[in-house]
């Protein structure tokens, strides 16, 4: 759970995107097996950049 919080906080701070959207995306990745906060943040930033 801490990894998710770190990733969401980083994504929101860096992109000023909707917090709920970031939470949903990070949660899906976490449930898919990605547990590293850096990896969650990187994947989240990639998704936000794509639109």
mmCIF file as Biopython writes it, N, C-alpha, C and O atoms, coordinates in Angstrom:
data_model
#
loop_
_atom_site.group_PDB
_atom_site.id
_atom_site.type_symbol
_atom_site.label_atom_id
_atom_site.label_alt_id
_atom_site.label_comp_id
_atom_site.label_asym_id
_atom_site.label_entity_id
_atom_site.label_seq_id
_atom_site.pdbx_PDB_ins_code
_atom_site.Cartn_x
_atom_site.Cartn_y
_atom_site.Cartn_z
_atom_site.occupancy
_atom_site.B_iso_or_equiv
_atom_site.auth_seq_id
_atom_site.auth_asym_id
_atom_site.pdbx_PDB_model_num
ATOM 1   N N  . UNK A ? 1  ? 0.818  -1.195 0.000   1.0 0.0 1  A 1 
ATOM 2   C CA . UNK A ? 1  ? 0.000  0.000  0.000   1.0 0.0 1  A 1 
ATOM 3   C C  . UNK A ? 1  ? 0.864  1.262  0.000   1.0 0.0 1  A 1 
ATOM 4   O O  . UNK A ? 1  ? 0.498  2.262  -0.619  1.0 0.0 1  A 1 
ATOM 5   N N  . UNK A ? 2  ? 1.986  1.223  0.677   1.0 0.0 2  A 1 
ATOM 6   C CA . UNK A ? 2  ? 2.857  2.398  0.727   1.0 0.0 2  A 1 
ATOM 7   C C  . UNK A ? 2  ? 3.422  2.703  -0.657  1.0 0.0 2  A 1 
ATOM 8   O O  . UNK A ? 2  ? 3.585  3.867  -1.025  1.0 0.0 2  A 1 
ATOM 9   N N  . UNK A ? 3  ? 3.719  1.653  -1.420  1.0 0.0 3  A 1 
ATOM 10  C CA . UNK A ? 3  ? 4.236  1.854  -2.779  1.0 0.0 3  A 1 
ATOM 11  C C  . UNK A ? 3  ? 3.213  2.587  -3.636  1.0 0.0 3  A 1 
ATOM 12  O O  . UNK A ? 3  ? 3.569  3.460  -4.427  1.0 0.0 3  A 1 
ATOM 13  N N  . UNK A ? 4  ? 1.952  2.233  -3.479  1.0 0.0 4  A 1 
ATOM 14  C CA . UNK A ? 4  ? 0.888  2.895  -4.236  1.0 0.0 4  A 1 
ATOM 15  C C  . UNK A ? 4  ? 0.800  4.372  -3.863  1.0 0.0 4  A 1 
ATOM 16  O O  . UNK A ? 4  ? 0.687  5.230  -4.738  1.0 0.0 4  A 1 
ATOM 17  N N  . UNK A ? 5  ? 0.851  4.663  -2.588  1.0 0.0 5  A 1 
ATOM 18  C CA . UNK A ? 5  ? 0.740  6.043  -2.116  1.0 0.0 5  A 1 
ATOM 19  C C  . UNK A ? 5  ? 1.893  6.900  -2.639  1.0 0.0 5  A 1 
ATOM 20  O O  . UNK A ? 5  ? 1.686  8.026  -3.090  1.0 0.0 5  A 1 
ATOM 21  N N  . UNK A ? 6  ? 3.099  6.358  -2.575  1.0 0.0 6  A 1 
ATOM 22  C CA . UNK A ? 6  ? 4.275  7.076  -3.067  1.0 0.0 6  A 1 
ATOM 23  C C  . UNK A ? 6  ? 4.123  7.377  -4.558  1.0 0.0 6  A 1 
ATOM 24  O O  . UNK A ? 6  ? 4.368  8.499  -5.000  1.0 0.0 6  A 1 
ATOM 25  N N  . UNK A ? 7  ? 3.722  6.374  -5.319  1.0 0.0 7  A 1 
ATOM 26  C CA . UNK A ? 7  ? 3.576  6.544  -6.770  1.0 0.0 7  A 1 
ATOM 27  C C  . UNK A ? 7  ? 2.498  7.569  -7.104  1.0 0.0 7  A 1 
ATOM 28  O O  . UNK A ? 7  ? 2.710  8.431  -7.956  1.0 0.0 7  A 1 
ATOM 29  N N  . UNK A ? 8  ? 1.358  7.487  -6.451  1.0 0.0 8  A 1 
ATOM 30  C CA . UNK A ? 8  ? 0.266  8.436  -6.720  1.0 0.0 8  A 1 
ATOM 31  C C  . UNK A ? 8  ? 0.693  9.849  -6.356  1.0 0.0 8  A 1 
ATOM 32  O O  . UNK A ? 8  ? 0.459  10.780 -7.126  1.0 0.0 8  A 1 
ATOM 33  N N  . UNK A ? 9  ? 1.312  10.024 -5.205  1.0 0.0 9  A 1 
ATOM 34  C CA . UNK A ? 9  ? 1.771  11.353 -4.799  1.0 0.0 9  A 1 
ATOM 35  C C  . UNK A ? 9  ? 2.760  11.928 -5.814  1.0 0.0 9  A 1 
ATOM 36  O O  . UNK A ? 9  ? 2.686  13.109 -6.153  1.0 0.0 9  A 1 
ATOM 37  N N  . UNK A ? 10 ? 3.678  11.101 -6.294  1.0 0.0 10 A 1 
ATOM 38  C CA . UNK A ? 10 ? 4.668  11.563 -7.273  1.0 0.0 10 A 1 
ATOM 39  C C  . UNK A ? 10 ? 4.015  11.936 -8.597  1.0 0.0 10 A 1 
ATOM 40  O O  . UNK A ? 10 ? 4.343  12.968 -9.182  1.0 0.0 10 A 1 
ATOM 41  N N  . UNK A ? 11 ? 3.102  11.111 -9.069  1.0 0.0 11 A 1 
ATOM 42  C CA . UNK A ? 11 ? 2.434  11.391 -10.346 1.0 0.0 11 A 1 
ATOM 43  C C  . UNK A ? 11 ? 1.634  12.680 -10.267 1.0 0.0 11 A 1 
ATOM 44  O O  . UNK A ? 11 ? 1.706  13.514 -11.170 1.0 0.0 11 A 1 
ATOM 45  N N  . UNK A ? 12 ? 0.883  12.848 -9.204  1.0 0.0 12 A 1 
ATOM 46  C CA . UNK A ? 12 ? 0.065  14.059 -9.038  1.0 0.0 12 A 1 
ATOM 47  C C  . UNK A ? 12 ? 0.953  15.292 -8.898  1.0 0.0 12 A 1 
ATOM 48  O O  . UNK A ? 12 ? 0.651  16.338 -9.474  1.0 0.0 12 A 1 
ATOM 49  N N  . UNK A ? 13 ? 2.032  15.184 -8.149  1.0 0.0 13 A 1 
ATOM 50  C CA . UNK A ? 13 ? 2.938  16.324 -7.958  1.0 0.0 13 A 1 
ATOM 51  C C  . UNK A ? 13 ? 3.625  16.723 -9.257  1.0 0.0 13 A 1 
ATOM 52  O O  . UNK A ? 13 ? 3.809  17.911 -9.521  1.0 0.0 13 A 1 
ATOM 53  N N  . UNK A ? 14 ? 4.004  15.748 -10.065 1.0 0.0 14 A 1 
ATOM 54  C CA . UNK A ? 14 ? 4.736  16.044 -11.298 1.0 0.0 14 A 1 
ATOM 55  C C  . UNK A ? 14 ? 3.845  16.468 -12.456 1.0 0.0 14 A 1 
ATOM 56  O O  . UNK A ? 14 ? 4.290  17.210 -13.332 1.0 0.0 14 A 1 
ATOM 57  N N  . UNK A ? 15 ? 2.601  16.014 -12.478 1.0 0.0 15 A 1 
ATOM 58  C CA . UNK A ? 15 ? 1.743  16.285 -13.635 1.0 0.0 15 A 1 
ATOM 59  C C  . UNK A ? 15 ? 0.514  17.118 -13.321 1.0 0.0 15 A 1 
ATOM 60  O O  . UNK A ? 15 ? -0.123 17.634 -14.239 1.0 0.0 15 A 1 
ATOM 61  N N  . UNK A ? 16 ? 0.165  17.262 -12.056 1.0 0.0 16 A 1 
ATOM 62  C CA . UNK A ? 16 ? -1.045 17.973 -11.646 1.0 0.0 16 A 1 
ATOM 63  C C  . UNK A ? 16 ? -2.297 17.360 -12.281 1.0 0.0 16 A 1 
ATOM 64  O O  . UNK A ? 16 ? -3.254 18.065 -12.600 1.0 0.0 16 A 1 
ATOM 65  N N  . UNK A ? 17 ? -2.273 16.030 -12.459 1.0 0.0 17 A 1 
ATOM 66  C CA . UNK A ? 17 ? -3.409 15.336 -13.035 1.0 0.0 17 A 1 
ATOM 67  C C  . UNK A ? 17 ? -4.443 15.024 -11.947 1.0 0.0 17 A 1 
ATOM 68  O O  . UNK A ? 17 ? -4.227 15.288 -10.764 1.0 0.0 17 A 1 
ATOM 69  N N  . UNK A ? 18 ? -5.540 14.471 -12.373 1.0 0.0 18 A 1 
ATOM 70  C CA . UNK A ? 18 ? -6.612 14.086 -11.458 1.0 0.0 18 A 1 
ATOM 71  C C  . UNK A ? 18 ? -6.131 12.964 -10.540 1.0 0.0 18 A 1 
ATOM 72  O O  . UNK A ? 18 ? -5.680 11.920 -11.009 1.0 0.0 18 A 1 
ATOM 73  N N  . UNK A ? 19 ? -6.229 13.184 -9.258  1.0 0.0 19 A 1 
ATOM 74  C CA . UNK A ? 19 ? -5.739 12.214 -8.271  1.0 0.0 19 A 1 
ATOM 75  C C  . UNK A ? 19 ? -6.475 10.879 -8.373  1.0 0.0 19 A 1 
ATOM 76  O O  . UNK A ? 19 ? -5.856 9.824  -8.238  1.0 0.0 19 A 1 
ATOM 77  N N  . UNK A ? 20 ? -7.764 10.913 -8.606  1.0 0.0 20 A 1 
ATOM 78  C CA . UNK A ? 20 ? -8.554 9.675  -8.701  1.0 0.0 20 A 1 
ATOM 79  C C  . UNK A ? 20 ? -8.125 8.838  -9.901  1.0 0.0 20 A 1 
ATOM 80  O O  . UNK A ? 20 ? -8.086 7.610  -9.815  1.0 0.0 20 A 1 
ATOM 81  N N  . UNK A ? 21 ? -7.805 9.485  -11.014 1.0 0.0 21 A 1 
ATOM 82  C CA . UNK A ? 21 ? -7.335 8.759  -12.199 1.0 0.0 21 A 1 
ATOM 83  C C  . UNK A ? 21 ? -5.985 8.108  -11.919 1.0 0.0 21 A 1 
ATOM 84  O O  . UNK A ? 21 ? -5.747 6.969  -12.319 1.0 0.0 21 A 1 
ATOM 85  N N  . UNK A ? 22 ? -5.110 8.825  -11.238 1.0 0.0 22 A 1 
ATOM 86  C CA . UNK A ? 22 ? -3.794 8.281  -10.895 1.0 0.0 22 A 1 
ATOM 87  C C  . UNK A ? 22 ? -3.942 7.097  -9.945  1.0 0.0 22 A 1 
ATOM 88  O O  . UNK A ? 22 ? -3.251 6.089  -10.095 1.0 0.0 22 A 1 
ATOM 89  N N  . UNK A ? 23 ? -4.828 7.212  -8.982  1.0 0.0 23 A 1 
ATOM 90  C CA . UNK A ? 23 ? -5.055 6.121  -8.026  1.0 0.0 23 A 1 
ATOM 91  C C  . UNK A ? 23 ? -5.555 4.878  -8.754  1.0 0.0 23 A 1 
ATOM 92  O O  . UNK A ? 23 ? -5.076 3.774  -8.495  1.0 0.0 23 A 1 
ATOM 93  N N  . UNK A ? 24 ? -6.512 5.051  -9.659  1.0 0.0 24 A 1 
ATOM 94  C CA . UNK A ? 24 ? -7.068 3.908  -10.393 1.0 0.0 24 A 1 
ATOM 95  C C  . UNK A ? 24 ? -5.999 3.225  -11.235 1.0 0.0 24 A 1 
ATOM 96  O O  . UNK A ? 24 ? -5.918 1.997  -11.258 1.0 0.0 24 A 1 
ATOM 97  N N  . UNK A ? 25 ? -5.178 4.014  -11.927 1.0 0.0 25 A 1 
ATOM 98  C CA . UNK A ? 25 ? -4.147 3.436  -12.780 1.0 0.0 25 A 1 
ATOM 99  C C  . UNK A ? 25 ? -3.105 2.690  -11.954 1.0 0.0 25 A 1 
ATOM 100 O O  . UNK A ? 25 ? -2.745 1.558  -12.278 1.0 0.0 25 A 1 
ATOM 101 N N  . UNK A ? 26 ? -2.624 3.320  -10.893 1.0 0.0 26 A 1 
ATOM 102 C CA . UNK A ? 26 ? -1.600 2.699  -10.048 1.0 0.0 26 A 1 
ATOM 103 C C  . UNK A ? 26 ? -2.152 1.441  -9.386  1.0 0.0 26 A 1 
ATOM 104 O O  . UNK A ? 26 ? -1.439 0.445  -9.261  1.0 0.0 26 A 1 
ATOM 105 N N  . UNK A ? 27 ? -3.387 1.473  -8.970  1.0 0.0 27 A 1 
ATOM 106 C CA . UNK A ? 27 ? -3.991 0.293  -8.333  1.0 0.0 27 A 1 
ATOM 107 C C  . UNK A ? 27 ? -4.041 -0.888 -9.307  1.0 0.0 27 A 1 
ATOM 108 O O  . UNK A ? 27 ? -3.765 -2.024 -8.920  1.0 0.0 27 A 1 
ATOM 109 N N  . UNK A ? 28 ? -4.393 -0.620 -10.575 1.0 0.0 28 A 1 
ATOM 110 C CA . UNK A ? 28 ? -4.421 -1.698 -11.576 1.0 0.0 28 A 1 
ATOM 111 C C  . UNK A ? 28 ? -3.032 -2.305 -11.766 1.0 0.0 28 A 1 
ATOM 112 O O  . UNK A ? 28 ? -2.881 -3.525 -11.832 1.0 0.0 28 A 1 
ATOM 113 N N  . UNK A ? 29 ? -2.017 -1.438 -11.855 1.0 0.0 29 A 1 
ATOM 114 C CA . UNK A ? 29 ? -0.650 -1.948 -11.998 1.0 0.0 29 A 1 
ATOM 115 C C  . UNK A ? 29 ? -0.231 -2.755 -10.781 1.0 0.0 29 A 1 
ATOM 116 O O  . UNK A ? 29 ? 0.377  -3.816 -10.914 1.0 0.0 29 A 1 
ATOM 117 N N  . UNK A ? 30 ? -0.554 -2.255 -9.596  1.0 0.0 30 A 1 
ATOM 118 C CA . UNK A ? 30 ? -0.187 -2.925 -8.355  1.0 0.0 30 A 1 
ATOM 119 C C  . UNK A ? 30 ? -0.824 -4.311 -8.286  1.0 0.0 30 A 1 
ATOM 120 O O  . UNK A ? 30 ? -0.173 -5.286 -7.912  1.0 0.0 30 A 1 
ATOM 121 N N  . UNK A ? 31 ? -2.083 -4.386 -8.644  1.0 0.0 31 A 1 
ATOM 122 C CA . UNK A ? 31 ? -2.772 -5.679 -8.620  1.0 0.0 31 A 1 
ATOM 123 C C  . UNK A ? 31 ? -2.240 -6.621 -9.695  1.0 0.0 31 A 1 
ATOM 124 O O  . UNK A ? 31 ? -2.363 -7.839 -9.571  1.0 0.0 31 A 1 
ATOM 125 N N  . UNK A ? 32 ? -1.653 -6.066 -10.742 1.0 0.0 32 A 1 
ATOM 126 C CA . UNK A ? 32 ? -1.055 -6.880 -11.802 1.0 0.0 32 A 1 
ATOM 127 C C  . UNK A ? 32 ? 0.326  -7.392 -11.407 1.0 0.0 32 A 1 
ATOM 128 O O  . UNK A ? 32 ? 0.919  -8.188 -12.135 1.0 0.0 32 A 1 
ATOM 129 N N  . UNK A ? 33 ? 0.843  -6.948 -10.268 1.0 0.0 33 A 1 
ATOM 130 C CA . UNK A ? 33 ? 2.094  -7.487 -9.774  1.0 0.0 33 A 1 
ATOM 131 C C  . UNK A ? 33 ? 3.247  -6.516 -9.681  1.0 0.0 33 A 1 
ATOM 132 O O  . UNK A ? 33 ? 4.326  -6.900 -9.228  1.0 0.0 33 A 1 
ATOM 133 N N  . UNK A ? 34 ? 3.063  -5.267 -10.093 1.0 0.0 34 A 1 
ATOM 134 C CA . UNK A ? 34 ? 4.134  -4.271 -10.003 1.0 0.0 34 A 1 
ATOM 135 C C  . UNK A ? 34 ? 4.127  -3.712 -8.581  1.0 0.0 34 A 1 
ATOM 136 O O  . UNK A ? 34 ? 3.163  -3.060 -8.181  1.0 0.0 34 A 1 
ATOM 137 N N  . UNK A ? 35 ? 5.179  -3.957 -7.823  1.0 0.0 35 A 1 
ATOM 138 C CA . UNK A ? 35 ? 5.208  -3.549 -6.409  1.0 0.0 35 A 1 
ATOM 139 C C  . UNK A ? 35 ? 6.217  -2.445 -6.109  1.0 0.0 35 A 1 
ATOM 140 O O  . UNK A ? 35 ? 6.187  -1.869 -5.021  1.0 0.0 35 A 1 
ATOM 141 N N  . UNK A ? 36 ? 7.108  -2.138 -7.050  1.0 0.0 36 A 1 
ATOM 142 C CA . UNK A ? 36 ? 8.160  -1.150 -6.840  1.0 0.0 36 A 1 
ATOM 143 C C  . UNK A ? 36 ? 7.611  0.269  -7.069  1.0 0.0 36 A 1 
ATOM 144 O O  . UNK A ? 36 ? 7.074  0.539  -8.143  1.0 0.0 36 A 1 
ATOM 145 N N  . UNK A ? 37 ? 7.730  1.182  -6.091  1.0 0.0 37 A 1 
ATOM 146 C CA . UNK A ? 37 ? 7.198  2.540  -6.249  1.0 0.0 37 A 1 
ATOM 147 C C  . UNK A ? 37 ? 7.788  3.278  -7.449  1.0 0.0 37 A 1 
ATOM 148 O O  . UNK A ? 37 ? 7.083  4.036  -8.115  1.0 0.0 37 A 1 
ATOM 149 N N  . UNK A ? 38 ? 9.072  3.064  -7.729  1.0 0.0 38 A 1 
ATOM 150 C CA . UNK A ? 38 ? 9.685  3.743  -8.875  1.0 0.0 38 A 1 
ATOM 151 C C  . UNK A ? 38 ? 9.071  3.264  -10.177 1.0 0.0 38 A 1 
ATOM 152 O O  . UNK A ? 38 ? 8.799  4.063  -11.072 1.0 0.0 38 A 1 
ATOM 153 N N  . UNK A ? 39 ? 8.858  1.984  -10.282 1.0 0.0 39 A 1 
ATOM 154 C CA . UNK A ? 39 ? 8.262  1.406  -11.500 1.0 0.0 39 A 1 
ATOM 155 C C  . UNK A ? 39 ? 6.818  1.865  -11.646 1.0 0.0 39 A 1 
ATOM 156 O O  . UNK A ? 39 ? 6.387  2.199  -12.750 1.0 0.0 39 A 1 
ATOM 157 N N  . UNK A ? 40 ? 6.063  1.887  -10.546 1.0 0.0 40 A 1 
ATOM 158 C CA . UNK A ? 40 ? 4.682  2.370  -10.594 1.0 0.0 40 A 1 
ATOM 159 C C  . UNK A ? 40 ? 4.631  3.823  -11.048 1.0 0.0 40 A 1 
ATOM 160 O O  . UNK A ? 40 ? 3.788  4.195  -11.864 1.0 0.0 40 A 1 
ATOM 161 N N  . UNK A ? 41 ? 5.532  4.641  -10.519 1.0 0.0 41 A 1 
ATOM 162 C CA . UNK A ? 41 ? 5.576  6.056  -10.883 1.0 0.0 41 A 1 
ATOM 163 C C  . UNK A ? 41 ? 5.930  6.220  -12.354 1.0 0.0 41 A 1 
ATOM 164 O O  . UNK A ? 41 ? 5.289  6.995  -13.064 1.0 0.0 41 A 1 
ATOM 165 N N  . UNK A ? 42 ? 6.943  5.498  -12.815 1.0 0.0 42 A 1 
ATOM 166 C CA . UNK A ? 42 ? 7.377  5.591  -14.205 1.0 0.0 42 A 1 
ATOM 167 C C  . UNK A ? 42 ? 6.255  5.193  -15.155 1.0 0.0 42 A 1 
ATOM 168 O O  . UNK A ? 42 ? 5.981  5.902  -16.124 1.0 0.0 42 A 1 
ATOM 169 N N  . UNK A ? 43 ? 5.610  4.075  -14.887 1.0 0.0 43 A 1 
ATOM 170 C CA . UNK A ? 43 ? 4.504  3.610  -15.740 1.0 0.0 43 A 1 
ATOM 171 C C  . UNK A ? 43 ? 3.340  4.602  -15.713 1.0 0.0 43 A 1 
ATOM 172 O O  . UNK A ? 43 ? 2.702  4.852  -16.736 1.0 0.0 43 A 1 
ATOM 173 N N  . UNK A ? 44 ? 3.072  5.162  -14.538 1.0 0.0 44 A 1 
ATOM 174 C CA . UNK A ? 44 ? 2.006  6.166  -14.422 1.0 0.0 44 A 1 
ATOM 175 C C  . UNK A ? 44 ? 2.312  7.411  -15.216 1.0 0.0 44 A 1 
ATOM 176 O O  . UNK A ? 44 ? 1.430  7.946  -15.887 1.0 0.0 44 A 1 
ATOM 177 N N  . UNK A ? 45 ? 3.544  7.887  -15.157 1.0 0.0 45 A 1 
ATOM 178 C CA . UNK A ? 45 ? 3.946  9.072  -15.922 1.0 0.0 45 A 1 
ATOM 179 C C  . UNK A ? 45 ? 3.867  8.797  -17.421 1.0 0.0 45 A 1 
ATOM 180 O O  . UNK A ? 45 ? 3.472  9.673  -18.191 1.0 0.0 45 A 1 
ATOM 181 N N  . UNK A ? 46 ? 4.235  7.601  -17.836 1.0 0.0 46 A 1 
ATOM 182 C CA . UNK A ? 46 ? 4.127  7.233  -19.256 1.0 0.0 46 A 1 
ATOM 183 C C  . UNK A ? 46 ? 2.670  7.273  -19.706 1.0 0.0 46 A 1 
ATOM 184 O O  . UNK A ? 46 ? 2.366  7.782  -20.785 1.0 0.0 46 A 1 
ATOM 185 N N  . UNK A ? 47 ? 1.784  6.748  -18.897 1.0 0.0 47 A 1 
ATOM 186 C CA . UNK A ? 47 ? 0.370  6.720  -19.256 1.0 0.0 47 A 1 
ATOM 187 C C  . UNK A ? 47 ? -0.218 8.125  -19.333 1.0 0.0 47 A 1 
ATOM 188 O O  . UNK A ? 47 ? -1.009 8.413  -20.231 1.0 0.0 47 A 1 
ATOM 189 N N  . UNK A ? 48 ? 0.153  8.993  -18.415 1.0 0.0 48 A 1 
ATOM 190 C CA . UNK A ? 48 ? -0.335 10.376 -18.420 1.0 0.0 48 A 1 
ATOM 191 C C  . UNK A ? 48 ? 0.179  11.100 -19.665 1.0 0.0 48 A 1 
ATOM 192 O O  . UNK A ? 48 ? -0.556 11.871 -20.282 1.0 0.0 48 A 1 
ATOM 193 N N  . UNK A ? 49 ? 1.423  10.857 -20.032 1.0 0.0 49 A 1 
ATOM 194 C CA . UNK A ? 49 ? 2.013  11.501 -21.202 1.0 0.0 49 A 1 
ATOM 195 C C  . UNK A ? 49 ? 1.313  11.069 -22.495 1.0 0.0 49 A 1 
ATOM 196 O O  . UNK A ? 49 ? 1.191  11.856 -23.434 1.0 0.0 49 A 1 
ATOM 197 N N  . UNK A ? 50 ? 0.866  9.843  -22.534 1.0 0.0 50 A 1 
ATOM 198 C CA . UNK A ? 50 ? 0.172  9.347  -23.727 1.0 0.0 50 A 1 
ATOM 199 C C  . UNK A ? 50 ? -1.224 9.930  -23.860 1.0 0.0 50 A 1 
ATOM 200 O O  . UNK A ? 50 ? -1.790 9.972  -24.952 1.0 0.0 50 A 1 
ATOM 201 N N  . UNK A ? 51 ? -1.770 10.378 -22.744 1.0 0.0 51 A 1 
ATOM 202 C CA . UNK A ? 51 ? -3.048 11.049 -22.819 1.0 0.0 51 A 1 
ATOM 203 C C  . UNK A ? 51 ? -4.174 10.349 -22.221 1.0 0.0 51 A 1 
ATOM 204 O O  . UNK A ? 51 ? -5.297 10.853 -22.243 1.0 0.0 51 A 1 
#
